[in-house]
Amino acid sequence: MTQHNTVLVSSNDATPATLAHWKSEEAAVRARLSAPGVASPEQIQGLSGMEIFEAIFRGELPFAPIGETAGIWPIQASHGGFIFQGTPSPAFFNPMGTLHGGWIAMILDSAVGCAVQTTLPATAAYTTAELKISYIRALTPKVERVRAIASVLSAGRQLGFAEARLVDAEGRLYAHASTTCLVMPRR
């Protein structure tokens, strides 16, 4: 399992520092990103999955438009791992005043899928074949930021398996996801 350089703590005293660190990392990433969009086949030709994310983080390729719409941002990519950070917005609250499960599913699906993509060669692409989510606790307006931290469990020529945890700055678990991704030739 890939280790990620992210700050997760459980001490209430450290939470403001962790949250400030998370916000600082997000601001630095957002300053480097180009406009949202979809890369053309010519732009990604010959690039591995990891190389595509390196180019996105350098601002050389666009990042997915859904991220800006949903308030989720790529924070870190490593071979077999990915971190997305999200800001729970009232625009995605359900009638009970908690964050809609679909937003949680989106950030987790993004993290596990991108983690699998980091392991792919330039000749391969993927699609989600299965996504399972366990919701642990409600995500309320009091939570300023969450992180979906994903790791690949196994990456093969035909299938990739990954899992992710959705946590707040105190390390509280809100949801857990696992995925099976179908690996296929890139066109």
C-alpha positions as a Markdown table, in Angstrom:
| # | Residue | x | y | z |
|---|---|---|---|---|
| 1 | Met | 0.0 | 0.0 | 0.0 |
| 2 | Thr | 1.3 | 3.5 | -0.9 |
| 3 | Gln | 1.9 | 5.9 | 1.9 |
| 4 | His | 0.9 | 9.5 | 1.3 |
| 5 | Asn | 2.4 | 12.7 | 2.8 |
| 6 | Thr | -0.8 | 14.1 | 4.3 |
| 7 | Val | -1.4 | 15.5 | 7.7 |
| 8 | Leu | -4.1 | 13.6 | 9.6 |
| 9 | Val | -4.3 | 14.1 | 13.4 |
| 10 | Ser | -6.8 | 13.2 | 16.1 |
| 11 | Ser | -6.0 | 15.9 | 18.6 |
| 12 | Asn | -8.5 | 18.7 | 18.8 |
| 13 | Asp | -5.6 | 21.1 | 19.4 |
| 14 | Ala | -4.0 | 20.2 | 16.1 |
| 15 | Thr | -7.2 | 20.5 | 14.1 |
| 16 | Pro | -6.9 | 24.2 | 13.3 |
| 17 | Ala | -3.2 | 23.7 | 12.2 |
| 18 | Thr | -4.2 | 20.7 | 10.1 |
| 19 | Leu | -7.1 | 22.6 | 8.5 |
| 20 | Ala | -4.8 | 25.6 | 7.8 |
| 21 | His | -2.2 | 23.2 | 6.2 |
| 22 | Trp | -4.9 | 21.6 | 4.1 |
| 23 | Lys | -6.2 | 25.0 | 2.9 |
| 24 | Ser | -2.6 | 26.1 | 2.1 |
| 25 | Glu | -2.0 | 22.9 | 0.1 |
| 26 | Glu | -5.3 | 23.4 | -1.8 |
| 27 | Ala | -4.4 | 27.1 | -2.6 |
| 28 | Ala | -1.0 | 26.1 | -3.9 |
| 29 | Val | -2.4 | 23.4 | -6.1 |
| 30 | Arg | -5.2 | 25.6 | -7.4 |
| 31 | Ala | -2.7 | 28.3 | -8.3 |
| 32 | Arg | -0.8 | 25.9 | -10.5 |
| 33 | Leu | -3.8 | 24.3 | -12.3 |
| 34 | Ser | -4.9 | 25.4 | -15.7 |
| 35 | Ala | -8.5 | 26.1 | -16.7 |
| 36 | Pro | -10.8 | 23.1 | -16.4 |
| 37 | Gly | -11.4 | 21.1 | -19.5 |
| 38 | Val | -10.7 | 17.8 | -21.2 |
| 39 | Ala | -7.3 | 17.0 | -22.7 |
| 40 | Ser | -7.3 | 16.0 | -26.3 |
| 41 | Pro | -6.0 | 12.5 | -27.3 |
| 42 | Glu | -3.0 | 14.3 | -28.9 |
| 43 | Gln | -2.2 | 16.0 | -25.6 |
| 44 | Ile | -2.0 | 12.7 | -23.7 |
| 45 | Gln | -0.6 | 10.5 | -26.4 |
| 46 | Gly | 2.4 | 8.7 | -25.0 |
| 47 | Leu | 1.8 | 9.7 | -21.4 |
| 48 | Ser | 1.3 | 7.2 | -18.6 |
| 49 | Gly | -1.4 | 7.7 | -16.1 |
| 50 | Met | 1.0 | 9.2 | -13.7 |
| 51 | Glu | 2.6 | 11.4 | -16.3 |
| 52 | Ile | -0.9 | 12.8 | -17.1 |
| 53 | Phe | -1.4 | 13.8 | -13.5 |
| 54 | Glu | 2.1 | 15.3 | -13.3 |
| 55 | Ala | 1.2 | 17.5 | -16.3 |
| 56 | Ile | -2.2 | 18.4 | -14.7 |
| 57 | Phe | -0.4 | 19.5 | -11.5 |
| 58 | Arg | 2.1 | 21.6 | -13.5 |
| 59 | Gly | -0.8 | 23.3 | -15.3 |
| 60 | Glu | 0.1 | 21.8 | -18.7 |
| 61 | Leu | -3.1 | 19.8 | -19.0 |
| 62 | Pro | -6.6 | 20.8 | -17.9 |
| 63 | Phe | -8.2 | 19.3 | -14.9 |
| 64 | Ala | -11.7 | 17.7 | -15.0 |
| 65 | Pro | -14.4 | 20.4 | -15.1 |
| 66 | Ile | -16.5 | 18.5 | -12.6 |
| 67 | Gly | -14.0 | 19.2 | -9.9 |
| 68 | Glu | -14.6 | 23.0 | -10.1 |
| 69 | Thr | -18.3 | 22.5 | -10.2 |
| 70 | Ala | -18.4 | 20.2 | -7.2 |
| 71 | Gly | -15.6 | 22.0 | -5.2 |
| 72 | Ile | -13.2 | 19.0 | -5.2 |
| 73 | Trp | -9.6 | 19.5 | -6.0 |
| 74 | Pro | -6.7 | 17.1 | -6.8 |
| 75 | Ile | -4.1 | 17.5 | -4.0 |
| 76 | Gln | -1.6 | 14.8 | -4.5 |
| 77 | Ala | -0.8 | 11.9 | -6.9 |
| 78 | Ser | 1.7 | 9.1 | -6.3 |
| 79 | His | 2.1 | 5.8 | -8.0 |
| 80 | Gly | -0.9 | 3.8 | -6.7 |
| 81 | Gly | -2.3 | 6.7 | -4.6 |
| 82 | Phe | -4.3 | 9.8 | -4.9 |
| 83 | Ile | -5.8 | 12.5 | -2.6 |
| 84 | Phe | -8.7 | 14.8 | -3.4 |
| 85 | Gln | -9.8 | 17.5 | -1.1 |
| 86 | Gly | -13.4 | 18.9 | -1.0 |
| 87 | Thr | -15.3 | 21.7 | 0.5 |
| 88 | Pro | -18.8 | 20.6 | 1.5 |
| 89 | Ser | -21.0 | 23.2 | 0.1 |
| 90 | Pro | -24.7 | 24.0 | 0.9 |
| 91 | Ala | -25.3 | 23.6 | -2.9 |
| 92 | Phe | -24.9 | 19.8 | -2.3 |
| 93 | Phe | -26.9 | 19.5 | 1.0 |
| 94 | Asn | -30.0 | 17.3 | 1.1 |
| 95 | Pro | -33.3 | 18.3 | 2.7 |
| 96 | Met | -31.9 | 17.1 | 6.1 |
| 97 | Gly | -29.1 | 19.7 | 6.0 |
| 98 | Thr | -26.3 | 17.1 | 5.5 |
| 99 | Leu | -24.2 | 16.6 | 2.5 |
| 100 | His | -25.8 | 14.5 | -0.2 |
| 101 | Gly | -24.4 | 11.0 | -0.5 |
| 102 | Gly | -23.9 | 11.6 | -4.3 |
| 103 | Trp | -21.2 | 14.2 | -3.6 |
| 104 | Ile | -19.5 | 11.8 | -1.2 |
| 105 | Ala | -19.7 | 9.1 | -3.9 |
| 106 | Met | -18.2 | 11.5 | -6.4 |
| 107 | Ile | -15.1 | 12.5 | -4.4 |
| 108 | Leu | -14.5 | 8.9 | -3.4 |
| 109 | Asp | -15.0 | 7.6 | -7.0 |
| 110 | Ser | -12.6 | 10.3 | -8.3 |
| 111 | Ala | -9.9 | 9.3 | -5.7 |
| 112 | Val | -10.1 | 5.5 | -6.3 |
| 113 | Gly | -10.3 | 5.9 | -10.1 |
| 114 | Cys | -7.4 | 8.3 | -10.2 |
| 115 | Ala | -5.3 | 6.1 | -7.9 |
| 116 | Val | -5.8 | 3.2 | -10.4 |
| 117 | Gln | -4.9 | 5.6 | -13.3 |
| 118 | Thr | -1.6 | 6.4 | -11.7 |
| 119 | Thr | -0.5 | 2.8 | -12.3 |
| 120 | Leu | -1.5 | 2.6 | -16.0 |
| 121 | Pro | 1.0 | 2.7 | -18.9 |
| 122 | Ala | 0.5 | 5.1 | -21.8 |
| 123 | Thr | -1.4 | 2.4 | -23.8 |
| 124 | Ala | -4.1 | 1.9 | -21.2 |
| 125 | Ala | -7.2 | 3.6 | -19.9 |
| 126 | Tyr | -9.8 | 2.5 | -17.3 |
| 127 | Thr | -13.4 | 2.8 | -16.4 |
| 128 | Thr | -15.2 | 2.0 | -13.1 |
| 129 | Ala | -16.8 | -1.4 | -13.2 |
| 130 | Glu | -17.9 | -1.4 | -9.5 |
| 131 | Leu | -18.0 | 1.1 | -6.7 |
| 132 | Lys | -19.1 | 0.2 | -3.2 |
| 133 | Ile | -19.4 | 2.9 | -0.5 |
| 134 | Ser | -20.1 | 2.6 | 3.2 |
| 135 | Tyr | -21.3 | 5.8 | 4.8 |
| 136 | Ile | -20.1 | 6.0 | 8.4 |
| 137 | Arg | -21.5 | 9.3 | 9.6 |
| 138 | Ala | -23.3 | 12.3 | 8.3 |
| 139 | Leu | -21.2 | 15.1 | 6.8 |
| 140 | Thr | -22.6 | 18.4 | 8.2 |
| 141 | Pro | -22.0 | 22.1 | 7.4 |
| 142 | Lys | -19.6 | 22.2 | 10.4 |
| 143 | Val | -17.0 | 20.3 | 8.4 |
| 144 | Glu | -14.9 | 22.8 | 6.4 |
| 145 | Arg | -12.8 | 20.3 | 4.3 |
| 146 | Val | -12.6 | 16.6 | 3.7 |
| 147 | Arg | -10.0 | 14.5 | 2.0 |
| 148 | Ala | -10.6 | 11.3 | 0.0 |
| 149 | Ile | -7.3 | 9.4 | 0.4 |
| 150 | Ala | -7.1 | 6.4 | -2.0 |
| 151 | Ser | -4.6 | 3.5 | -2.4 |
| 152 | Val | -4.4 | 0.8 | -5.0 |
| 153 | Leu | -4.8 | -2.7 | -3.6 |
| 154 | Ser | -3.9 | -4.4 | -6.9 |
| 155 | Ala | -3.3 | -3.2 | -10.4 |
| 156 | Gly | -3.2 | -5.7 | -13.3 |
| 157 | Arg | -3.5 | -5.7 | -17.0 |
| 158 | Gln | -7.3 | -6.2 | -17.0 |
| 159 | Leu | -8.5 | -5.1 | -13.5 |
| 160 | Gly | -7.5 | -2.5 | -10.9 |
| 161 | Phe | -8.7 | -2.6 | -7.3 |
| 162 | Ala | -8.5 | 0.4 | -4.9 |
| 163 | Glu | -10.0 | 1.7 | -1.7 |
| 164 | Ala | -10.4 | 5.2 | -0.2 |
| 165 | Arg | -11.3 | 6.8 | 3.1 |
| 166 | Leu | -13.1 | 10.2 | 3.4 |
| 167 | Val | -11.8 | 12.0 | 6.5 |
| 168 | Asp | -11.9 | 15.4 | 8.1 |
| 169 | Ala | -9.0 | 17.3 | 9.5 |
| 170 | Glu | -9.4 | 15.5 | 12.8 |
| 171 | Gly | -9.1 | 12.1 | 11.1 |
| 172 | Arg | -12.8 | 11.3 | 11.6 |
| 173 | Leu | -14.0 | 8.7 | 9.0 |
| 174 | Tyr | -17.1 | 9.7 | 7.1 |
| 175 | Ala | -17.2 | 7.1 | 4.4 |
| 176 | His | -15.1 | 4.3 | 2.9 |
| 177 | Ala | -15.1 | 3.1 | -0.7 |
| 178 | Ser | -13.7 | 0.3 | -2.7 |
| 179 | Thr | -13.7 | -0.1 | -6.5 |
| 180 | Thr | -13.0 | -2.5 | -9.3 |
| 181 | Cys | -11.8 | -0.7 | -12.5 |
| 182 | Leu | -11.7 | -2.3 | -15.9 |
| 183 | Val | -8.5 | -1.7 | -17.6 |
| 184 | Met | -8.7 | -1.3 | -21.4 |
| 185 | Pro | -6.6 | -0.1 | -24.4 |
| 186 | Arg | -6.5 | 3.7 | -24.7 |
| 187 | Arg | -8.0 | 5.0 | -27.9 |
